Amino acid sequence: MLYCDLILNSLPEAARRALQAMSASKYQYQSEFARRYYGQGKAEGKAEGKAEGKAEGKAEGKAEGRLEIVLKLLAARYGELSAAVVTRVREASTADLERIAERVLTAETADEALSAR
């Protein structure tokens, strides 16, 4: 950014206005070096973004699946769940969902399965 500022301020006024009027998104690099490295950076950025998005989607999918399984376990064991129970489960952390799933095996009621003991 400092380099761009230095170049911009060393240009004559007409050249500075012309450069500022250019659309950076439509600019075509002139040198082979710039085209190659700009394209490489763009491709790497896309690949990184894709990998991050995939990992985030996978984590969200696992969390949603865990939530749905806990709700199914509770309903199978205790019957129809109240809206309050469903809300409590939906607001639970991943660690809480794991503890609830374990307590379903021994708890007498859904409220007991959701308790923090």
C-alpha positions, -999 to +999 in steps of 0.1 A: +000+000+000+029+023+008+044+016-026+011+025-044+009+057-024+045+066-034+039+059-071+005+077-071+020+109-056+050+109-079+028+110-111+018+141-129-017+153-121-032+140-155-017+106-150-029+104-114-065+112-124-063+086-152-050+060-128-077+068-102-104+066-128-094+031-138-115+002-126-092-021-107-116-050-112-114-047-150-076-040-152-056-064-174-021-070-162+005-062-188+035-083-178+036-121-178+050-120-143+019-101-130-005-123-149+011-155-136+014-144-099-020-127-097-036-158-113-018-181-089-028-160-059-064-159-070-064-197-075-048-203-041-074-179-025-102-198-040-088-232-029-083-219+007-118-205+008-133-237-006-114-258+020-125-235+048-161-235+037-161-273+034-147-277+069-172-253+083-200-270+066-189-304+078-187-291+114-222-275+112-235-308+097-221-328+125-235-305+151-270-305+135-268-343+132-259-346+169-288-323+178-313-343+158-301-376+173-305-363+208-340-351+201-349-385+186-334-404+216-354-382+240-386-387+221-381-424+218-375-428+255-399-403+270-425-397+243-436-364+227-413-336+239-426-303+251-416-271+233-395-262+264-375-294+262-369-290+225-358-254+230-334-264+258-319-291+236-315-268+206-297-242+228-273-268+243-236-269+235-220-298+218-206-310+251-240-307+267-256-327+239-231-355+245-239-355+283-277-355+275-273-385+251-255-404+279-281-395+306-310-407+283-298-442+291-305-439+329-327-409+335-363-415+344-376-383+327-366-359+299-361-331+325-337-354+344-318-362+312-314-325+306-303-317+342-268-306+348-259-333+373 
